[in-house]
Structure formats: structure tokens, C-alpha cells
Amino acid sequence: ADVERLVGRELAAEVRDLALRVYAEGAAHAAARGIIIADTKFEFGLDDHGRVHLIDEVMTPDSSRFWPAAGYR
């Protein structure tokens, strides 16, 4: 609700959907290699035309925590 108030419902939904898509693809890639993405962050920005872009690093050791799936309980 706070994000919708700040950027509007449409943009908030677009960023949410993009974040979930990027996470799902990355998590599936990691899972196939025995890795759990425990947490991560994404940074999005807008260009001069109002288009959303994923910026900065994605799913690196600086922006995420990874756990070996074999040892997870």
C-alpha cells in the first residue's frame, strides 16, 4: 500500500511482477544446482520515458544470501 501511494498502483504492480519473475527464474536456476536463494534484493529505476529497468547487480554474493540445499532443514 505504501509503494502504491508513492509510485501509483500501475507502476507498483509492474515492478512487483518483474521482481517476482526475475526471482522465480533465478531461484529455479539456483535450485537446479542445489542452491537456495535465502534472500535477495533487486533495484529498479525509470528512464526518461518512464520505462522500468532492472539496474545494478542481480543475485550476486553482495546482493543475496545463498544456502546449500543439501544442508537445509
Stockholm file with secondary structure:
# STOCKHOLM 1.0

chainA/1-73         ADVERLVGRELAAEVRDLALRVYAEGAAHAAARGIIIADTKFEFGLDDHGRVHLIDEVMTPDSSRFWPAAGYR
#=GR chainA/1-73 SS CHHHHHHCHHHHHHHHHHHHHHHHHHHHHHHTTTEEEEEECCEEEECTTSCEEEESCCSCTTTEEEEEGGGCC
#=GC SS_cons        CHHHHHHCHHHHHHHHHHHHHHHHHHHHHHHTTTEEEEEECCEEEECTTSCEEEESCCSCTTTEEEEEGGGCC
//
